[in-house]
Amino acid sequence: MMNTASRIAAALAAGSLLLAGAAADAKPRLTPEQELAKTLEGRVAGKPQDCLYLPRVISTRIYDKTAIVYDAGNTIWVNRPDSGASTLDDNDIMVTTPFGSQLCSVDIVRMVDRNVGFWRGSIGLGKFVPYTKVKDAKGS
């Protein structure tokens, strides 16, 4: 029969083996810049535009302190803010007030903390750069 000290030692040893195994399996975390590069793999940048037509946007993703990506199906639009990029946080909610159906580089995006609802800062948008898939030799 094991005493209390032996049980604790056995539990600690088992726990450390589990942690060591999990650490060995863990992949290095990508930086936001690396995550963005991975998203854009196989795509080529087009001419930067001043405005983005919002009804075509399917989803939006924030890359911490880096960029805002607007997915419009065949085209992914990347906006690297002219000011306030350091406050970009993928856990925040973007509040935009577009004029009409377009979001433009002169617009300001307000960031709101998703958990407590407090305003966290403002982003001055830059130009919108379209990225489209590169066609291979077969045209697909």
HELIX and SHEET records of a PDB file:
HELIX    1   1 THR A    4  ASP A   25  1                                  22    
HELIX    2   2 PRO A   32  THR A   39  1                                   8    
HELIX    3   3 LEU A   54  ARG A   56  5                                   3    
HELIX    4   4 ALA A   85  THR A   87  5                                   3    
SHEET    1   A 5 ARG A  43  ALA A  45  0                                        
SHEET    2   A 5 PHE A 128  LYS A 133 -1                                        
SHEET    3   A 5 THR A  75  ASN A  79 -1                                        
SHEET    4   A 5 ALA A  67  ALA A  72 -1                                        
SHEET    5   A 5 SER A  59  TYR A  63 -1                                        
SHEET    1   B 2 CYS A  51  TYR A  53  0                                        
SHEET    2   B 2 GLN A 102  CYS A 104 -1                                        
SHEET    1   C 3 ASP A  92  VAL A  95  0                                        
SHEET    2   C 3 ILE A 108  ASP A 113 -1                                        
SHEET    3   C 3 TRP A 119  GLY A 124 -1                                        
END                                                                             
